Amino acid sequence: MKFEIFPDYKGRGWIVKRMDIDKYEMHAHLVNAEACRRLVKLIEAGLLPKNTWMQGSCRRILTNDEYQKLKKPKDKYYNSKDRWK
């Protein structure tokens, strides 16, 4: 998969566009360039983002089959016994 990150033409945010599939639907709008890079890095690693808004962006960029193959994030474990020492 190949992605391109560029600023929104209205100057309100950034856009991640998928370059290997030439469809208008294969893009997502994000707040800043760092969020775009983070989304691309997670997709390339095969991980599903924890944030529901980023998951929606991920669903927009990928096909249904590719989206289903992403690994869901693990729950964090907090040891309650050692927490108050």
Secondary structure, 3 states (H helix, E strand, C coil): CCEEEEECCCCCCEEEEECCCCCCCCEEEECCHHHHHHHHHHHHHCECCCCHHHHHHHHHHCCHHHHHHCECCCCCCCCCCCCCC
